[in-house]
Amino acid sequence: MDAEYRESQLYRIRHSAAHLMAAAVLEMFPEGKVAIGPPIEDGFYYDFDLPRPLTMDDLEKIEARMRELIAEHHDFIYQEIDPDEARKLFADQPYKLELIADILERGTDEYGERTAQPVLSIYKSGPFVDLCRGPHVANSKEINPKAVKLLSVAGAYWRGDADRPMLQRIYGTAWPTPKELRAYLKWREEVQKRDHRKLIKQLDLLSFHEEAGPGLAYWHPKGAMMRKIIEDFWRERHLEGGYDFVVTPHLGKAWLWQTSGHLDFYRESMYSPMDVDGQEYFIKPMNCPFHILIYKTRLRSYRELPLRWAELGTVYRYEKSGVLHGLLRVRGFTQDDAHIFCTPDQIEDEILRVLRFSISILNAFGFEDIQAYLSTRPEKAVGEPERWEQAQASLQRAIEAEGIAYEVDEGGGAFYGPKIDLKIKDALGRSWQLSTIQFDFNLPERFDMSYIAEDGAEHRPYMVHRALLGSLERFFGILVEHYAGAFPVWLAPEQARLIPIADRHVAYARQVEDQLRQAHIRVYTDASSSRMNAKIRDAQMQKIPYMLVIGDQEVEANTVAVRLRSGKRLGALSPADFIAHVAQAVAQRALE
């Protein structure tokens, strides 16, 4: 959430609406316990511990009471209080007491974000009081009662931890005007239609199995085929882009992760160690230390740099079950990882090269609206300041050379180096962060990396991490939602469905299928006993680009009657002409 939104009137409206919702809920359930209730990107939510599950009827009643509270024109009053007063005020609210302790002991606010100094503050609005830093509207009359809507209720573990209580989370939204609310609700309907968790089931692409382990994806034949297409394209483009491939193990000794610093800084996200021959081994959460070990197998010369090494490396990270979300947040995933090792005088060309490469790949998948975010040196950082300045200047010049819109996040870089993040917008205008180009001044030091420079002395190489798609799982989920499952012809796991009208047409359909497969078209014959219209409807539900209907006329003329999933008809084409049509659509990456 950016600072501009946090200070906006819309943020204040939504934050205040969340408080009014909490007030209405506590009126309905006086014994209820409240947790946190922040604004989010397109609305707000509040978590509650209540004596019974909420229903949609409850939400309607809560929403009606919110409108009444808005009409009562309550002021939102800010007040700072001392710890004893705060504990007394929230004596019957255990979640608030835990938050108070965190604010005082850890220097975080009520949402777990770091603050400059621990300050306990509350906001009062009518009978409701909440531990809160704001901001809020001055008076509830600034909220349009016809532009507020409660949307849903869902379970949410307290602080995303499956070992903590399960709370009920009410989601809502608020807008300045009813017109904006209606537009949002229409947009939200489209989002729900495109939910990848629903579509991967409908299209038989992937599944998850809680009994075998949450957050681990199982790729079905169609999903695996589409993944192969993406991976093949990725490898082909990387070879053209001057990369070499490496393949590394899935686990390594504790020494490796101690040296890299992961055991010190990342331990809670790593899976428990296993004992192998009396040594501790960990499943890898990242690929970079392995690439460094390959680099260090021999002394490197400046003459062989830059080295660009890429790997589709599967990693495993422990994510709390409360934050797992389909393919967008998983525990096992494959990163399209790459590391660049180069000399200081090569770094600017390499950054520009990798930026252009990343954009070209994202464009190929249909993402044209791309914005860059440049994160610079934080207060605590490793590496010489002059190296940081050179790295940041290289990143900024690369962005400006490409003419990409960008924002600077001053001090937002990791302690080990500045970075560029690339965000794309999907078909619904939602932003997704995908590519990252990250300098690293830390690991070369930790692993004592070097190369022999032109002066004959050993020097430290520059190291750049680069994840282009991020992870195949998350990228796949984004693709599903971007295209609503109707993938471009070149990506579609099944490009064509042959539909024989009667059993006597199946033999010819099989002949055509063989021809198309020889031309590398992904095709399937529906030889079921279903009627033609049912077969067409099923193919449309599966969002297959082409339906090839075959009847007596097509058999006699050696053609197929071509229909698009949109319902448009291309008419009769010979198998050869259809193959040429598909080849052109693939080359143009047409949607059809």
C-alpha positions as CSV (number, residue, x, y, z in Angstrom):
1,M,0.0,0.0,0.0
2,D,1.6,3.2,-1.1
3,A,1.9,6.4,1.0
4,E,-0.3,8.4,-1.4
5,Y,-3.2,6.1,-0.9
6,R,-2.7,6.0,2.9
7,E,-3.1,9.8,3.0
8,S,-6.0,10.0,0.5
9,Q,-9.6,10.8,1.3
10,L,-10.6,7.4,-0.1
11,Y,-8.4,5.7,2.5
12,R,-9.9,7.7,5.3
13,I,-13.4,6.9,4.1
14,R,-12.7,3.1,4.1
15,H,-10.8,3.2,7.4
16,S,-13.7,5.0,9.0
17,A,-16.2,2.6,7.4
18,A,-14.3,-0.3,8.9
19,H,-14.7,1.3,12.4
20,L,-18.4,1.8,11.8
21,M,-18.7,-1.8,10.8
22,A,-17.0,-3.0,13.9
23,A,-19.3,-0.8,16.0
24,A,-22.3,-2.4,14.3
25,V,-20.9,-5.9,14.9
26,L,-20.3,-5.3,18.6
27,E,-23.9,-4.0,19.0
28,M,-25.1,-7.3,17.5
29,F,-22.6,-9.3,19.5
30,P,-21.7,-7.4,22.7
31,E,-19.5,-10.3,23.8
32,G,-17.5,-10.2,20.6
33,K,-13.8,-9.7,20.4
34,V,-12.2,-7.5,17.7
35,A,-8.8,-7.8,16.1
36,I,-7.7,-5.5,13.3
37,G,-9.6,-3.6,10.6
38,P,-7.5,-1.9,7.9
39,P,-8.3,-0.4,4.6
40,I,-7.0,-2.5,1.7
41,E,-6.5,-1.7,-2.0
42,D,-10.1,-1.7,-3.0
43,G,-12.0,-1.7,0.3
44,F,-11.5,-2.7,3.9
45,Y,-11.9,-5.7,6.3
46,Y,-12.2,-6.3,10.0
47,D,-11.5,-9.6,11.9
48,F,-13.8,-10.7,14.7
49,D,-14.0,-13.5,17.3
50,L,-17.7,-14.1,17.6
51,P,-19.9,-16.7,19.3
52,R,-21.4,-18.0,16.0
53,P,-20.7,-18.0,12.3
54,L,-22.0,-15.0,10.4
55,T,-24.5,-15.3,7.6
56,M,-25.3,-13.1,4.6
57,D,-28.4,-12.0,6.5
58,D,-26.2,-10.8,9.3
59,L,-24.1,-8.8,6.8
60,E,-27.3,-7.1,5.5
61,K,-28.2,-6.1,9.1
62,I,-24.7,-4.9,9.9
63,E,-24.7,-2.8,6.7
64,A,-28.1,-1.3,7.5
65,R,-26.8,-0.3,11.0
66,M,-23.7,1.2,9.4
67,R,-25.9,3.5,7.3
68,E,-27.7,4.6,10.5
69,L,-24.4,5.3,12.2
70,I,-23.2,7.3,9.2
71,A,-26.5,9.4,9.4
72,E,-25.8,10.1,13.1
73,H,-22.8,12.2,12.1
74,H,-20.2,10.9,14.6
75,D,-16.9,12.7,14.9
76,F,-13.7,10.6,14.7
77,I,-11.6,11.8,17.6
78,Y,-7.8,11.0,17.8
79,Q,-6.2,10.6,21.3
80,E,-2.8,9.4,22.5
81,I,-3.0,7.4,25.7
82,D,-0.5,5.9,28.1
83,P,0.0,2.1,28.4
84,D,-1.9,1.6,31.6
85,E,-4.8,3.5,30.3
86,A,-4.8,1.5,27.1
87,R,-4.7,-1.8,29.0
88,K,-7.6,-0.7,31.1
89,L,-9.6,0.5,28.1
90,F,-9.2,-2.8,26.3
91,A,-9.2,-5.1,29.3
92,D,-11.8,-7.4,27.8
93,Q,-10.2,-7.4,24.3
94,P,-7.4,-9.9,24.2
95,Y,-6.3,-9.2,20.6
96,K,-6.0,-5.5,21.4
97,L,-3.9,-6.3,24.5
98,E,-1.6,-8.4,22.3
99,L,-1.3,-5.5,19.9
100,I,-0.5,-3.1,22.7
101,A,2.3,-5.3,23.9
102,D,3.7,-5.5,20.4
103,I,3.6,-1.7,19.9
104,L,5.5,-1.2,23.1
105,E,7.9,-4.0,22.9
106,R,8.6,-4.3,19.1
107,G,7.9,-0.8,17.9
108,T,5.2,-1.9,15.4
109,D,1.8,-0.5,14.8
110,E,-1.5,-2.3,15.1
111,Y,-0.9,-3.9,11.6
112,G,2.6,-5.1,12.4
113,E,4.3,-2.3,10.4
114,R,7.4,-0.6,11.9
115,T,6.9,2.9,13.4
116,A,9.4,5.6,14.1
117,Q,8.5,5.4,17.8
118,P,6.0,3.3,19.8
119,V,2.9,5.5,20.3
120,L,-0.4,4.2,21.6
121,S,-3.3,6.0,20.1
122,I,-7.0,5.5,19.8
123,Y,-9.9,6.8,17.7
124,K,-13.3,7.4,19.1
125,S,-16.4,7.5,17.0
126,G,-19.7,7.5,18.9
127,P,-19.7,4.6,21.3
128,F,-16.9,2.7,19.5
129,V,-13.2,3.1,20.5
130,D,-10.4,1.4,18.6
131,L,-6.6,1.1,19.0
132,C,-5.6,3.0,15.8
133,R,-3.2,5.4,14.3
134,G,-5.6,6.6,11.6
135,P,-6.1,8.6,9.5
136,H,-9.9,8.9,9.5
137,V,-12.5,11.3,8.2
138,A,-13.4,14.1,10.6
139,N,-17.0,13.1,10.7
140,S,-19.1,10.2,9.4
141,K,-21.1,12.6,7.3
142,E,-18.2,12.5,4.9
143,I,-19.1,8.9,4.0
144,N,-21.8,8.4,1.4
145,P,-24.2,5.8,2.9
146,K,-25.2,4.7,-0.6
147,A,-21.6,4.0,-1.6
148,V,-20.8,1.4,1.2
149,K,-21.2,-2.3,0.7
150,L,-20.4,-5.4,2.8
151,L,-19.2,-8.1,0.4
152,S,-18.4,-11.4,2.1
153,V,-17.2,-13.1,5.3
154,A,-14.3,-15.6,5.4
155,G,-12.2,-17.4,7.9
156,A,-8.8,-15.9,8.8
157,Y,-6.3,-17.1,11.3
158,W,-5.2,-14.5,13.8
159,R,-2.0,-13.1,12.3
160,G,-2.0,-15.7,9.6
161,D,-0.9,-18.4,11.9
162,A,-2.7,-21.8,11.8
163,D,-1.8,-22.4,15.4
164,R,-3.7,-19.2,16.5
165,P,-7.5,-18.8,16.7
166,M,-9.6,-18.8,13.6
167,L,-11.4,-15.4,13.2
168,Q,-14.2,-14.2,11.0
169,R,-13.2,-11.6,8.5
170,I,-15.8,-9.3,7.0
171,Y,-14.8,-7.7,3.7
172,G,-16.4,-4.5,2.6
173,T,-15.9,-1.6,0.3
174,A,-16.6,2.1,0.3
175,W,-16.4,4.7,-2.5
176,P,-17.1,8.5,-2.8
177,T,-20.2,7.9,-4.9
178,P,-22.8,5.2,-5.7
179,K,-21.7,5.3,-9.4
180,E,-18.2,4.3,-8.4
181,L,-19.5,1.6,-6.1
182,R,-21.6,0.1,-9.0
183,A,-18.6,0.2,-11.3
184,Y,-16.5,-1.6,-8.7
185,L,-19.1,-4.3,-8.1
186,K,-19.3,-5.0,-11.8
187,W,-15.5,-5.2,-12.0
188,R,-15.5,-7.5,-8.9
189,E,-17.9,-9.8,-10.6
190,E,-15.5,-10.1,-13.5
191,V,-12.6,-10.8,-11.0
192,Q,-14.6,-13.6,-9.5
193,K,-15.3,-15.1,-12.9
194,R,-11.6,-15.1,-13.6
195,D,-10.5,-16.5,-10.2
196,H,-7.8,-19.0,-11.2
197,R,-8.7,-21.3,-8.4
198,K,-12.1,-21.9,-10.1
199,L,-10.7,-22.0,-13.6
200,I,-7.9,-24.4,-13.0
201,K,-10.6,-26.9,-11.9
202,Q,-13.0,-26.1,-14.7
203,L,-10.2,-26.5,-17.3
204,D,-8.6,-29.5,-15.6
205,L,-5.2,-27.8,-15.3
206,L,-4.1,-28.3,-11.7
207,S,-5.2,-29.4,-8.3
208,F,-4.2,-29.1,-4.7
209,H,-4.5,-31.9,-2.1
210,E,-4.7,-30.9,1.5
211,E,-4.3,-34.5,2.6
212,A,-0.9,-34.7,0.9
213,G,0.3,-31.2,1.9
214,P,-1.2,-27.7,1.4
215,G,0.4,-25.2,-0.9
216,L,1.8,-27.9,-3.3
217,A,0.5,-27.9,-6.9
218,Y,-0.3,-31.1,-8.9
219,W,0.0,-30.4,-12.6
220,H,-2.6,-32.3,-14.7
221,P,-1.9,-33.3,-18.3
222,K,-3.3,-30.1,-19.7
223,G,-1.6,-27.9,-17.1
224,A,1.7,-29.8,-17.6
225,M,1.4,-29.3,-21.3
226,M,1.0,-25.6,-20.9
227,R,3.9,-25.4,-18.5
228,K,6.0,-27.2,-21.0
229,I,5.1,-24.6,-23.6
230,I,6.1,-21.8,-21.3
231,E,9.3,-23.6,-20.3
232,D,10.3,-24.4,-23.9
233,F,9.7,-20.7,-24.9
234,W,11.7,-19.6,-21.8
235,R,14.6,-21.8,-22.7
236,E,14.6,-20.9,-26.3
237,R,14.6,-17.1,-25.6
238,H,17.4,-17.5,-22.9
239,L,19.6,-19.3,-25.4
240,E,19.0,-16.5,-27.9
241,G,19.7,-14.0,-25.1
242,G,23.2,-15.3,-24.3
243,Y,22.4,-17.4,-21.2
244,D,23.7,-20.8,-20.3
245,F,21.7,-23.3,-18.2
246,V,22.7,-24.9,-14.9
247,V,20.9,-27.5,-12.8
248,T,21.4,-27.7,-9.1
249,P,20.3,-30.0,-6.2
250,H,17.2,-29.6,-4.1
251,L,19.0,-29.7,-0.7
252,G,22.3,-28.8,0.8
253,K,24.2,-29.0,4.1
254,A,23.6,-26.5,6.8
255,W,27.1,-25.0,6.1
256,L,25.8,-23.7,2.8
257,W,22.9,-21.9,4.4
258,Q,25.0,-20.6,7.3
259,T,27.5,-19.1,4.8
260,S,24.7,-17.6,2.7
261,G,23.1,-16.1,5.8
262,H,19.7,-17.8,5.3
263,L,19.8,-19.6,8.6
264,D,20.3,-16.3,10.4
265,F,17.8,-14.2,8.4
266,Y,15.4,-16.6,6.7
267,R,15.2,-19.6,9.0
268,E,11.5,-19.3,9.8
269,S,10.7,-19.7,6.1
270,M,12.9,-22.8,5.7
271,Y,11.7,-26.4,6.2
272,S,13.0,-28.3,9.2
273,P,16.5,-29.9,8.7
274,M,17.0,-33.6,8.0
275,D,19.8,-35.7,9.3
276,V,22.0,-37.3,6.6
277,D,25.1,-39.2,7.8
278,G,25.1,-37.1,11.0
279,Q,25.0,-33.8,9.0
280,E,22.1,-31.3,8.9
281,Y,20.7,-30.8,5.4
282,F,18.0,-28.3,4.4
283,I,15.7,-28.2,1.4
284,K,16.6,-25.2,-0.6
285,P,14.6,-22.0,-0.3
286,M,16.7,-20.3,-3.0
287,N,19.0,-21.2,-5.9
288,C,21.6,-18.5,-5.6
289,P,24.2,-20.3,-3.3
290,F,24.3,-23.2,-5.6
291,H,25.1,-21.0,-8.6
292,I,27.9,-19.5,-6.6
293,L,29.4,-22.9,-5.8
294,I,29.5,-23.6,-9.5
295,Y,31.2,-20.3,-10.1
296,K,33.9,-21.2,-7.5
297,T,34.8,-24.6,-9.0
298,R,37.7,-22.8,-10.6
299,L,39.5,-19.5,-10.8
300,R,37.7,-17.1,-13.2
301,S,39.2,-14.6,-15.5
302,Y,37.8,-11.3,-16.6
303,R,38.1,-12.6,-20.1
304,E,35.2,-15.1,-19.5
305,L,32.9,-12.6,-17.9
306,P,30.0,-11.9,-18.0
307,L,28.5,-15.2,-17.1
308,R,24.8,-15.5,-17.4
309,W,23.4,-18.6,-15.7
310,A,19.8,-19.5,-15.7
311,E,17.8,-22.3,-14.0
312,L,14.2,-23.3,-13.6
313,G,14.9,-24.2,-10.0
314,T,12.3,-25.6,-7.7
315,V,12.5,-24.3,-4.2
316,Y,10.5,-24.8,-1.0
317,R,9.5,-22.2,1.5
318,Y,7.3,-22.6,4.6
319,E,4.4,-20.3,4.3
320,K,1.8,-20.2,7.1
321,S,-1.4,-22.0,6.0
322,G,-3.4,-18.8,6.6
323,V,-1.7,-17.0,3.7
324,L,-1.7,-19.8,1.1
325,H,-3.8,-18.7,-1.9
326,G,-4.1,-21.1,-4.9
327,L,-1.1,-20.7,-7.2
328,L,-0.4,-17.1,-6.0
329,R,1.0,-18.2,-2.7
330,V,2.4,-21.7,-2.5
331,R,5.0,-23.7,-0.5
332,G,6.8,-25.3,-3.5
333,F,7.4,-23.4,-6.7
334,T,9.8,-23.2,-9.6
335,Q,11.7,-19.9,-10.0
336,D,12.8,-18.8,-13.4
337,D,16.1,-17.8,-11.8
338,A,19.2,-16.3,-13.3
339,H,22.4,-14.9,-12.0
340,I,24.8,-12.6,-13.8
341,F,28.5,-12.4,-12.7
342,C,30.4,-9.6,-14.3
343,T,33.1,-6.9,-13.9
344,P,32.3,-3.4,-12.7
345,D,32.8,-1.9,-16.2
346,Q,30.3,-4.5,-17.7
347,I,27.5,-3.9,-15.3
348,E,25.7,-1.0,-17.0
349,D,25.4,-2.9,-20.3
350,E,24.3,-6.0,-18.5
351,I,21.6,-4.2,-16.6
352,L,20.2,-2.6,-19.8
353,R,20.4,-6.0,-21.5
354,V,18.5,-7.8,-18.8
355,L,15.9,-5.1,-18.5
356,R,15.2,-5.2,-22.3
357,F,15.1,-9.0,-22.1
358,S,12.6,-9.0,-19.3
359,I,10.3,-6.6,-21.0
360,S,10.4,-8.5,-24.3
361,I,9.4,-11.7,-22.5
362,L,6.6,-10.1,-20.6
363,N,5.4,-8.5,-23.9
364,A,5.4,-12.0,-25.5
365,F,2.8,-13.2,-23.0
366,G,0.5,-10.2,-23.7
367,F,1.6,-7.8,-21.0
368,E,2.2,-4.4,-22.5
369,D,1.5,-2.0,-19.5
370,I,4.7,-2.2,-17.5
371,Q,6.0,0.0,-14.7
372,A,9.3,0.0,-12.9
373,Y,10.1,0.6,-9.3
374,L,13.7,1.5,-8.3
375,S,14.6,0.7,-4.7
376,T,17.7,2.5,-3.4
377,R,20.2,2.1,-0.5
378,P,18.6,1.7,2.9
379,E,20.1,3.1,6.1
380,K,21.7,-0.2,7.0
381,A,23.5,-1.7,4.0
382,V,26.5,-3.8,3.2
383,G,29.0,-2.9,0.4
384,E,30.9,0.3,-0.3
385,P,28.8,3.4,-0.9
386,E,30.5,4.0,-4.2
387,R,29.4,0.5,-5.4
388,W,25.8,1.4,-4.4
389,E,26.0,4.6,-6.2
390,Q,27.3,2.9,-9.4
391,A,24.7,0.2,-9.1
392,Q,21.8,2.6,-8.6
393,A,22.9,4.8,-11.4
394,S,23.1,1.8,-13.7
395,L,19.6,0.7,-12.8
396,Q,18.2,4.2,-13.3
397,R,19.9,4.8,-16.6
398,A,18.6,1.5,-17.9
399,I,15.0,2.4,-17.0
400,E,15.3,5.8,-18.6
401,A,16.9,4.4,-21.7
402,E,13.9,2.1,-22.2
403,G,11.5,5.0,-21.6
404,I,9.6,3.0,-18.9
405,A,7.5,4.9,-16.3
406,Y,9.1,4.4,-12.9
407,E,9.0,5.4,-9.3
408,V,11.9,5.6,-6.9
409,D,11.5,4.0,-3.5
410,E,14.2,5.9,-1.5
411,G,15.8,3.6,1.0
412,G,13.6,0.7,0.0
413,G,16.4,-1.6,-1.3
414,A,17.5,-4.7,0.5
415,F,20.5,-4.4,2.8
416,Y,22.6,-6.2,0.2
417,G,21.8,-4.2,-2.9
418,P,19.4,-1.9,-4.9
419,K,16.9,-3.4,-7.3
420,I,14.4,-2.8,-10.1
421,D,10.9,-4.4,-9.7
422,L,8.7,-4.6,-12.8
423,K,5.0,-4.6,-12.4
424,I,2.5,-5.5,-15.1
425,K,-1.2,-4.7,-15.4
426,D,-3.6,-7.5,-16.4
427,A,-6.8,-7.3,-18.4
428,L,-8.7,-6.0,-15.4
429,G,-6.1,-3.3,-14.6
430,R,-4.7,-5.1,-11.6
431,S,-1.0,-4.7,-10.9
432,W,1.2,-7.7,-10.4
433,Q,4.9,-7.7,-9.6
434,L,6.8,-10.1,-11.8
435,S,10.4,-9.4,-12.7
436,T,13.1,-8.4,-10.3
437,I,16.6,-7.3,-11.1
438,Q,18.6,-7.3,-7.8
439,F,22.2,-6.3,-7.1
440,D,23.9,-8.3,-4.4
441,F,27.0,-7.1,-2.6
442,N,26.5,-9.6,0.3
443,L,26.9,-13.1,-1.2
444,P,30.1,-12.4,-3.1
445,E,31.6,-11.3,0.2
446,R,30.2,-14.2,2.2
447,F,31.4,-16.8,-0.4
448,D,34.7,-14.9,-1.1
449,M,34.0,-14.8,-4.8
450,S,36.7,-13.4,-7.1
451,Y,38.0,-13.2,-10.6
452,I,41.5,-12.3,-12.0
453,A,41.3,-8.9,-13.5
454,E,43.4,-7.4,-16.3
455,D,45.9,-6.1,-13.7
456,G,46.6,-9.7,-12.6
457,A,45.0,-9.2,-9.2
458,E,41.9,-10.8,-7.7
459,H,38.8,-8.6,-7.6
460,R,35.3,-9.1,-6.4
461,P,32.7,-9.7,-9.2
462,Y,29.4,-7.9,-9.4
463,M,26.5,-10.3,-8.9
464,V,22.9,-9.7,-10.1
465,H,19.9,-11.8,-9.3
466,R,17.2,-11.9,-11.9
467,A,13.8,-13.6,-11.6
468,L,11.8,-12.8,-14.8
469,L,8.4,-14.5,-14.4
470,G,8.9,-14.7,-10.6
471,S,7.8,-18.3,-10.3
472,L,6.0,-20.5,-12.8
473,E,3.2,-21.3,-10.4
474,R,2.3,-17.7,-9.6
475,F,2.9,-16.6,-13.2
476,F,0.6,-19.4,-14.4
477,G,-2.1,-18.2,-12.0
478,I,-1.8,-14.6,-13.3
479,L,-2.0,-15.9,-16.9
480,V,-5.2,-17.8,-16.1
481,E,-6.8,-14.7,-14.7
482,H,-5.5,-12.3,-17.3
483,Y,-6.9,-14.5,-20.2
484,A,-9.9,-15.8,-18.1
485,G,-8.7,-19.2,-19.2
486,A,-9.1,-18.4,-23.0
487,F,-5.4,-18.6,-23.7
488,P,-3.7,-17.4,-26.9
489,V,-3.4,-20.2,-29.5
490,W,0.3,-20.5,-29.0
491,L,-0.2,-21.2,-25.2
492,A,-3.5,-23.2,-25.3
493,P,-2.8,-26.7,-24.0
494,E,-5.5,-28.0,-26.5
495,Q,-5.5,-25.9,-29.6
496,A,-8.2,-27.7,-31.5
497,R,-11.1,-30.2,-30.8
498,L,-12.3,-32.5,-33.6
499,I,-16.1,-33.0,-33.4
500,P,-17.4,-35.9,-35.5
501,I,-21.2,-35.5,-35.8
502,A,-21.9,-39.3,-35.9
503,D,-19.9,-42.5,-35.4
504,R,-19.4,-42.9,-39.2
505,H,-17.4,-39.7,-39.1
506,V,-14.9,-40.8,-36.4
507,A,-12.5,-42.6,-38.8
508,Y,-12.0,-39.5,-40.9
509,A,-11.6,-37.4,-37.7
510,R,-8.8,-39.7,-36.6
511,Q,-7.1,-39.3,-40.0
512,V,-7.3,-35.5,-39.6
513,E,-6.0,-35.7,-36.0
514,D,-3.0,-37.6,-37.2
515,Q,-2.3,-34.9,-39.8
516,L,-2.6,-32.1,-37.3
517,R,-0.4,-33.8,-34.7
518,Q,2.3,-34.3,-37.3
519,A,2.2,-30.5,-37.8
520,H,2.6,-30.2,-34.0
521,I,-1.0,-29.0,-33.4
522,R,-2.3,-30.0,-30.0
523,V,-5.6,-31.7,-30.9
524,Y,-8.1,-34.2,-29.5
525,T,-11.0,-36.0,-31.1
526,D,-14.3,-36.1,-29.2
527,A,-15.5,-39.6,-30.1
528,S,-18.1,-39.7,-27.4
529,S,-21.8,-40.5,-28.0
530,S,-22.9,-36.9,-27.1
531,R,-24.8,-34.9,-29.6
532,M,-22.9,-32.3,-31.7
533,N,-24.2,-29.3,-29.9
534,A,-23.2,-30.8,-26.5
535,K,-19.7,-31.5,-27.9
536,I,-19.4,-27.9,-29.1
537,R,-20.7,-26.6,-25.8
538,D,-18.1,-28.7,-23.9
539,A,-15.3,-27.4,-26.1
540,Q,-16.4,-23.8,-25.5
541,M,-16.5,-24.5,-21.8
542,Q,-12.9,-25.8,-22.1
543,K,-12.1,-22.5,-23.9
544,I,-10.5,-24.4,-26.8
545,P,-9.6,-22.0,-29.6
546,Y,-10.8,-24.1,-32.6
547,M,-13.7,-26.6,-33.0
548,L,-13.5,-28.7,-36.2
549,V,-16.9,-30.1,-37.0
550,I,-17.0,-33.1,-39.3
551,G,-20.1,-34.5,-41.1
552,D,-20.9,-36.2,-44.4
553,Q,-20.1,-33.1,-46.4
554,E,-16.6,-32.6,-44.8
555,V,-15.7,-36.3,-45.2
556,E,-16.7,-36.1,-48.9
557,A,-14.8,-32.9,-49.5
558,N,-11.8,-33.7,-47.3
559,T,-12.3,-30.6,-45.2
560,V,-13.3,-29.5,-41.7
561,A,-15.9,-26.9,-40.7
562,V,-14.0,-24.5,-38.4
563,R,-15.6,-22.6,-35.5
564,L,-13.9,-20.4,-33.0
565,R,-14.6,-20.4,-29.3
566,S,-16.1,-17.0,-29.7
567,G,-18.8,-18.5,-31.9
568,K,-17.4,-17.1,-35.2
569,R,-17.2,-19.5,-38.1
570,L,-14.3,-19.7,-40.5
571,G,-16.1,-22.1,-42.8
572,A,-14.7,-25.2,-44.5
573,L,-10.9,-25.5,-44.7
574,S,-8.8,-28.4,-45.8
575,P,-6.5,-29.8,-43.1
576,A,-3.5,-28.2,-44.9
577,D,-5.2,-24.8,-44.9
578,F,-6.2,-25.2,-41.3
579,I,-2.6,-26.1,-40.4
580,A,-1.4,-22.9,-42.1
581,H,-4.0,-20.8,-40.3
582,V,-2.9,-22.2,-36.9
583,A,0.8,-21.6,-37.8
584,Q,0.1,-18.0,-38.6
585,A,-2.0,-17.5,-35.4
586,V,0.9,-19.0,-33.3
587,A,3.5,-16.9,-35.0
588,Q,1.4,-13.8,-34.3
589,R,0.5,-15.0,-30.8
590,A,-3.1,-14.3,-31.7
591,L,-5.9,-14.9,-29.1
592,E,-8.7,-16.1,-31.3
